[in-house]
Amino acid sequence: MFSPELLLLLGGIAGVAGFIDAIAGGGGLLVLPVLLWTGLTPAQALATNKLQAVFGSFSATIRFIRQGTIDLRLMIRAILFAFAGSACGTICIQLLHSDALEKLIPILLISFALYFLFSPRVGDKDAKPRISLRLFSFIFAFIIGFYDGFFGPGTGSFFAMAFVMLLGYNLIKATAHAKLLNFTSNLAALIFFILGGQVVWKVGLVMAIGQFIGGHIGAHMVLRHGSSLIRPLLVIISLSITLKLLFFNG
């Protein structure tokens, strides 16, 4: 069913998606349509996408941890709640329909893009937090994790937005911590998709190699170029997801 040439193409696409994900999120925009094009069912495409995305987000997260951008001890609570939220979302998507989210998410993403485009506070310096990390973990890590398990597009961007707007993180720090929680939510969703028998392993593992390489390179670019790279890509990815949800989901 999958020729070596097709698998090589999928691996390359996954590499590009991993690079995009590490910087701004939204790599699933590229991967999911391609997986559907190969003939996978929607459930198989979602599950296989989670398999390869886990490797990309893991690669980027490790890079950020090694560079000292992430303090894991402070994030344990957020990790747990993001995992729980994603697990709940993955279970619920099998019982409910996501049409309501398809109508809501474009509005949120447009607002998000405008905020990053025009806010002078979003850059290389931390700002004053609006809420505590504890409250952030209890509420927003769980909610965004649930969203990733239930629906998915732009999860990394939503995590980054939350870290900037609510905790006052600079863009590099927000991107690094967003990738950590996105890895967590990807892993939780993958576990429950595996239990449902939906993962196409041959495709997912080949794409995982590309994702791992792309995620590593993307994280390096974040650390090297900072907000000058992250800010425009966050805006572009947010608007791209919005356009896809509004006009190309028929």
Secondary structure, 3 states (H helix, E strand, C coil): CCCHHHHHHHHHHHHHHHHHHHHCCCCHHHHHHHHHHCCCCHHHHHHHHHHHHHHHHHHHHHHHHHCCCCCHHHHHHHHHHHHHHHHHHHHHHCCCCCHHHHHHHHHHHHHHHHHHHHCCCCCCCCCCCCCCHHHHHHHHHHHHHHHHHHCCCCHHHHHHHHHHHHHCCCHHHHHHHHHHHHHHHHHHHHHHHHHCCCCCHHHHHHHHHHHHHHHHHHHHHHHHHCHHHHHHHHHHHHHHHHHHHHHCCC
